[in-house]
């Protein structure tokens, strides 16, 4: 999907004789991908890079390929109670990570993730890391104590993973997880959502997504109707609702490859 979109931009730019540097910026700012499968992300980022072709000769500095390893449905959420409202959290294969609300900002999150990765890599002690954090983000107000506290818990968790040999890309996963949050809504969305029945989803994922199924009115059947299969659910249903709601502009267009059973199910 992304490569075809870039090719169309190439053709449009050639026809209008647009400056290559401007075209490169247009592509990087407007053609964006999300995927939950790490291999799909690696493949997509590589193909995206190749599709840019000669445009890369006109870059000013480093280029970040906007293809994110992220869950389009379960994006990081802010806590709602007294103890969690000062952080955003999201699930990973090793549990939930929490990031301070004050640093969940497009201008900060990349720098924040890089600082974590660097300090974890050299196994910095918590006191030195805290000082680096304070200096980097100017955290000198009394109300910044919660930012420091949440970040130190995350740092200690990452150090623990590092010492267990489960390190690698956790800081980058933090950066990518917030990708969907910071993107403006799109004129066009294209994709092929996973076709996985509700009963085949992992139990923890089912529990985490229940509020969304209810929010979009996708649980209308109860009792015998549900037993007879009228309430049969497919994750592509939920992703379609979420994509239109969160990511699509008014009067935008969405094209998904979806099984026909979605349109036949009374659920």
RATA-V513900 format. One record per helix or strand of 3 or more residues. SS is the DSSP state (h for helix, s for strand). FROM is the first residue (numbers start at 1). TO is the last residue. If there is no record, write none. Layout:
SS/FROM/TO
SS/FROM/TO
This chain:
h/2/16
h/20/30
s/33/35
h/38/58
s/67/69
s/87/92
s/95/100
h/101/103
h/109/121
h/126/137
h/142/163
h/170/177
h/179/182
s/186/191
h/198/200
h/203/215
h/223/227
h/235/247
s/248/256
h/261/264
